[in-house]
Amino acid sequence: MQVVLITRQGCHLCDEALAALNALGIEPELRDVDADTELHRLYDWRVPVILSDGRVVAEGRTDQAALRKVLPAV
């Protein structure tokens, strides 16, 4: 399972999503929405966005319990 966290600098919700993923033992690939034109077009106002194997599984405020439900392999 490949997990990607679409984030941006200074985003406290992104920091919370990363902490929740890390607490579950997941080290996601971090992608900056402002550094990639296509990511910006798709996810600008939706960050943080969590992708699992290329599919959006969560966006905005997330927590460990919600992530356990959408990332069942954890």
VMD Tcl script that builds the backbone (N, CA, C; Angstrom):
set m [mol new atoms 222]
animate dup $m
set s [atomselect $m all]
$s set {name element resname resid chain x y z} {
  {N N MET 1 A 0.854 -1.173 0.000}
  {CA C MET 1 A 0.000 0.000 0.000}
  {C C MET 1 A 0.897 1.233 0.000}
  {N N GLN 2 A 0.698 2.102 -0.973}
  {CA C GLN 2 A 1.434 3.364 -1.034}
  {C C GLN 2 A 0.522 4.479 -0.525}
  {N N VAL 3 A 1.000 5.205 0.479}
  {CA C VAL 3 A 0.223 6.307 1.041}
  {C C VAL 3 A 0.956 7.606 0.748}
  {N N VAL 4 A 0.202 8.563 0.192}
  {CA C VAL 4 A 0.738 9.882 -0.142}
  {C C VAL 4 A -0.076 10.920 0.610}
  {N N LEU 5 A 0.610 11.872 1.215}
  {CA C LEU 5 A -0.049 12.983 1.890}
  {C C LEU 5 A 0.218 14.239 1.077}
  {N N ILE 6 A -0.857 14.809 0.527}
  {CA C ILE 6 A -0.765 16.072 -0.196}
  {C C ILE 6 A -0.874 17.170 0.856}
  {N N THR 7 A 0.118 18.020 0.925}
  {CA C THR 7 A 0.243 18.980 2.010}
  {C C THR 7 A 0.694 20.331 1.483}
  {N N ARG 8 A 0.808 21.278 2.375}
  {CA C ARG 8 A 1.440 22.563 2.050}
  {C C ARG 8 A 2.077 23.113 3.304}
  {N N GLN 9 A 3.074 23.935 3.116}
  {CA C GLN 9 A 3.778 24.512 4.257}
  {C C GLN 9 A 2.834 25.403 5.055}
  {N N GLY 10 A 2.968 25.349 6.367}
  {CA C GLY 10 A 2.174 26.195 7.244}
  {C C GLY 10 A 0.757 25.713 7.473}
  {N N CYS 11 A 0.433 24.505 7.037}
  {CA C CYS 11 A -0.919 23.962 7.164}
  {C C CYS 11 A -0.999 23.104 8.434}
  {N N HIS 12 A -1.694 23.604 9.458}
  {CA C HIS 12 A -1.774 22.845 10.710}
  {C C HIS 12 A -2.578 21.553 10.554}
  {N N LEU 13 A -3.570 21.543 9.678}
  {CA C LEU 13 A -4.320 20.307 9.447}
  {C C LEU 13 A -3.431 19.254 8.786}
  {N N CYS 14 A -2.514 19.711 7.948}
  {CA C CYS 14 A -1.564 18.797 7.306}
  {C C CYS 14 A -0.642 18.185 8.357}
  {N N ASP 15 A -0.197 19.010 9.300}
  {CA C ASP 15 A 0.644 18.513 10.386}
  {C C ASP 15 A -0.103 17.476 11.221}
  {N N GLU 16 A -1.389 17.726 11.479}
  {CA C GLU 16 A -2.203 16.782 12.246}
  {C C GLU 16 A -2.390 15.470 11.486}
  {N N ALA 17 A -2.616 15.564 10.177}
  {CA C ALA 17 A -2.786 14.355 9.362}
  {C C ALA 17 A -1.502 13.536 9.357}
  {N N LEU 18 A -0.363 14.197 9.224}
  {CA C LEU 18 A 0.916 13.499 9.248}
  {C C LEU 18 A 1.132 12.817 10.598}
  {N N ALA 19 A 0.818 13.504 11.677}
  {CA C ALA 19 A 0.977 12.921 13.014}
  {C C ALA 19 A 0.067 11.705 13.178}
  {N N ALA 20 A -1.156 11.777 12.683}
  {CA C ALA 20 A -2.091 10.648 12.786}
  {C C ALA 20 A -1.576 9.457 11.986}
  {N N LEU 21 A -1.063 9.708 10.787}
  {CA C LEU 21 A -0.504 8.626 9.979}
  {C C LEU 21 A 0.714 8.010 10.668}
  {N N ASN 22 A 1.594 8.865 11.169}
  {CA C ASN 22 A 2.793 8.374 11.858}
  {C C ASN 22 A 2.426 7.545 13.083}
  {N N ALA 23 A 1.394 7.951 13.813}
  {CA C ALA 23 A 0.962 7.211 14.998}
  {C C ALA 23 A 0.458 5.813 14.627}
  {N N LEU 24 A 0.016 5.654 13.388}
  {CA C LEU 24 A -0.429 4.347 12.902}
  {C C LEU 24 A 0.727 3.559 12.284}
  {N N GLY 25 A 1.922 4.126 12.344}
  {CA C GLY 25 A 3.085 3.449 11.785}
  {C C GLY 25 A 3.252 3.645 10.291}
  {N N ILE 26 A 2.603 4.658 9.745}
  {CA C ILE 26 A 2.674 4.931 8.308}
  {C C ILE 26 A 3.555 6.143 8.065}
  {N N GLU 27 A 4.534 5.981 7.206}
  {CA C GLU 27 A 5.392 7.080 6.769}
  {C C GLU 27 A 4.997 7.418 5.337}
  {N N PRO 28 A 4.095 8.376 5.147}
  {CA C PRO 28 A 3.618 8.664 3.794}
  {C C PRO 28 A 4.657 9.420 2.970}
  {N N GLU 29 A 4.514 9.313 1.672}
  {CA C GLU 29 A 5.263 10.183 0.773}
  {C C GLU 29 A 4.602 11.550 0.861}
  {N N LEU 30 A 5.379 12.590 1.072}
  {CA C LEU 30 A 4.833 13.942 1.184}
  {C C LEU 30 A 4.942 14.641 -0.161}
  {N N ARG 31 A 3.841 15.246 -0.596}
  {CA C ARG 31 A 3.825 15.998 -1.853}
  {C C ARG 31 A 3.257 17.378 -1.567}
  {N N ASP 32 A 3.979 18.415 -1.966}
  {CA C ASP 32 A 3.576 19.801 -1.735}
  {C C ASP 32 A 2.630 20.253 -2.851}
  {N N VAL 33 A 1.414 20.583 -2.471}
  {CA C VAL 33 A 0.393 20.979 -3.439}
  {C C VAL 33 A 0.792 22.251 -4.196}
  {N N ASP 34 A 1.593 23.095 -3.568}
  {CA C ASP 34 A 1.986 24.350 -4.210}
  {C C ASP 34 A 3.201 24.208 -5.120}
  {N N ALA 35 A 3.827 23.037 -5.115}
  {CA C ALA 35 A 5.017 22.822 -5.932}
  {C C ALA 35 A 4.718 22.029 -7.206}
  {N N ASP 36 A 3.468 21.658 -7.399}
  {CA C ASP 36 A 3.097 20.819 -8.537}
  {C C ASP 36 A 1.798 21.358 -9.138}
  {N N THR 37 A 1.858 21.762 -10.394}
  {CA C THR 37 A 0.702 22.384 -11.053}
  {C C THR 37 A -0.525 21.478 -11.048}
  {N N GLU 38 A -0.338 20.200 -11.341}
  {CA C GLU 38 A -1.472 19.276 -11.398}
  {C C GLU 38 A -2.066 19.041 -10.004}
  {N N LEU 39 A -1.209 18.847 -9.007}
  {CA C LEU 39 A -1.720 18.690 -7.644}
  {C C LEU 39 A -2.460 19.936 -7.204}
  {N N HIS 40 A -1.945 21.101 -7.545}
  {CA C HIS 40 A -2.600 22.361 -7.179}
  {C C HIS 40 A -3.981 22.441 -7.826}
  {N N ARG 41 A -4.060 22.069 -9.093}
  {CA C ARG 41 A -5.344 22.103 -9.804}
  {C C ARG 41 A -6.356 21.157 -9.151}
  {N N LEU 42 A -5.897 19.999 -8.749}
  {CA C LEU 42 A -6.802 18.991 -8.189}
  {C C LEU 42 A -7.165 19.219 -6.723}
  {N N TYR 43 A -6.196 19.671 -5.914}
  {CA C TYR 43 A -6.373 19.618 -4.467}
  {C C TYR 43 A -6.150 20.923 -3.713}
  {N N ASP 44 A -6.005 22.041 -4.406}
  {CA C ASP 44 A -5.618 23.299 -3.773}
  {C C ASP 44 A -6.316 23.564 -2.446}
  {N N TRP 45 A -7.615 23.635 -2.425}
  {CA C TRP 45 A -8.352 24.000 -1.208}
  {C C TRP 45 A -8.800 22.790 -0.405}
  {N N ARG 46 A -8.351 21.591 -0.802}
  {CA C ARG 46 A -8.780 20.367 -0.126}
  {C C ARG 46 A -7.728 19.824 0.836}
  {N N VAL 47 A -6.527 20.384 0.856}
  {CA C VAL 47 A -5.447 19.827 1.689}
  {C C VAL 47 A -5.810 19.878 3.162}
  {N N PRO 48 A -5.334 18.931 3.931}
  {CA C PRO 48 A -4.545 17.791 3.504}
  {C C PRO 48 A -5.402 16.745 2.791}
  {N N VAL 49 A -4.792 16.087 1.831}
  {CA C VAL 49 A -5.446 14.987 1.120}
  {C C VAL 49 A -4.566 13.760 1.275}
  {N N ILE 50 A -5.180 12.644 1.639}
  {CA C ILE 50 A -4.452 11.394 1.789}
  {C C ILE 50 A -4.891 10.456 0.676}
  {N N LEU 51 A -3.891 9.972 -0.061}
  {CA C LEU 51 A -4.127 9.022 -1.139}
  {C C LEU 51 A -3.578 7.668 -0.722}
  {N N SER 52 A -4.326 6.633 -0.999}
  {CA C SER 52 A -3.857 5.267 -0.788}
  {C C SER 52 A -3.905 4.574 -2.133}
  {N N ASP 53 A -2.743 4.176 -2.623}
  {CA C ASP 53 A -2.639 3.562 -3.945}
  {C C ASP 53 A -3.331 4.408 -5.007}
  {N N GLY 54 A -3.154 5.733 -4.920}
  {CA C GLY 54 A -3.671 6.661 -5.922}
  {C C GLY 54 A -5.110 7.081 -5.747}
  {N N ARG 55 A -5.789 6.564 -4.725}
  {CA C ARG 55 A -7.203 6.881 -4.498}
  {C C ARG 55 A -7.334 7.764 -3.264}
  {N N VAL 56 A -8.135 8.836 -3.383}
  {CA C VAL 56 A -8.367 9.715 -2.238}
  {C C VAL 56 A -9.148 8.945 -1.178}
  {N N VAL 57 A -8.578 8.889 0.027}
  {CA C VAL 57 A -9.263 8.198 1.126}
  {C C VAL 57 A -9.637 9.150 2.260}
  {N N ALA 58 A -9.041 10.334 2.275}
  {CA C ALA 58 A -9.379 11.307 3.315}
  {C C ALA 58 A -8.905 12.680 2.873}
  {N N GLU 59 A -9.594 13.692 3.356}
  {CA C GLU 59 A -9.177 15.069 3.115}
  {C C GLU 59 A -9.687 15.944 4.245}
  {N N GLY 60 A -9.016 17.078 4.417}
  {CA C GLY 60 A -9.385 17.979 5.504}
  {C C GLY 60 A -8.988 17.387 6.846}
  {N N ARG 61 A -9.721 17.733 7.874}
  {CA C ARG 61 A -9.400 17.267 9.236}
  {C C ARG 61 A -9.559 15.745 9.305}
  {N N THR 62 A -8.529 15.084 9.794}
  {CA C THR 62 A -8.554 13.627 9.933}
  {C C THR 62 A -8.026 13.244 11.307}
  {N N ASP 63 A -8.353 12.041 11.741}
  {CA C ASP 63 A -7.810 11.543 13.000}
  {C C ASP 63 A -7.509 10.059 12.837}
  {N N GLN 64 A -6.882 9.485 13.836}
  {CA C GLN 64 A -6.464 8.085 13.758}
  {C C GLN 64 A -7.635 7.137 13.540}
  {N N ALA 65 A -8.735 7.368 14.248}
  {CA C ALA 65 A -9.893 6.471 14.123}
  {C C ALA 65 A -10.435 6.480 12.694}
  {N N ALA 66 A -10.547 7.653 12.109}
  {CA C ALA 66 A -11.043 7.760 10.729}
  {C C ALA 66 A -10.070 7.093 9.761}
  {N N LEU 67 A -8.779 7.278 10.001}
  {CA C LEU 67 A -7.782 6.684 9.105}
  {C C LEU 67 A -7.772 5.166 9.207}
  {N N ARG 68 A -8.005 4.624 10.387}
  {CA C ARG 68 A -8.080 3.160 10.535}
  {C C ARG 68 A -9.198 2.577 9.676}
  {N N LYS 69 A -10.290 3.306 9.541}
  {CA C LYS 69 A -11.432 2.832 8.758}
  {C C LYS 69 A -11.127 2.834 7.257}
  {N N VAL 70 A -10.387 3.828 6.787}
  {CA C VAL 70 A -10.136 3.933 5.345}
  {C C VAL 70 A -8.820 3.299 4.933}
  {N N LEU 71 A -7.990 2.952 5.895}
  {CA C LEU 71 A -6.721 2.270 5.634}
  {C C LEU 71 A -6.732 0.954 6.412}
  {N N PRO 72 A -7.593 0.029 6.014}
  {CA C PRO 72 A -7.787 -1.186 6.814}
  {C C PRO 72 A -6.568 -2.073 6.942}
  {N N ALA 73 A -5.580 -1.900 6.089}
  {CA C ALA 73 A -4.379 -2.739 6.169}
  {C C ALA 73 A -3.486 -2.335 7.332}
  {N N VAL 74 A -3.811 -1.218 7.994}
  {CA C VAL 74 A -2.984 -0.711 9.086}
  {C C VAL 74 A -3.207 -1.550 10.320}
}
mol reanalyze $m
mol bondsrecalc $m
mol representation Tube
mol addrep $m
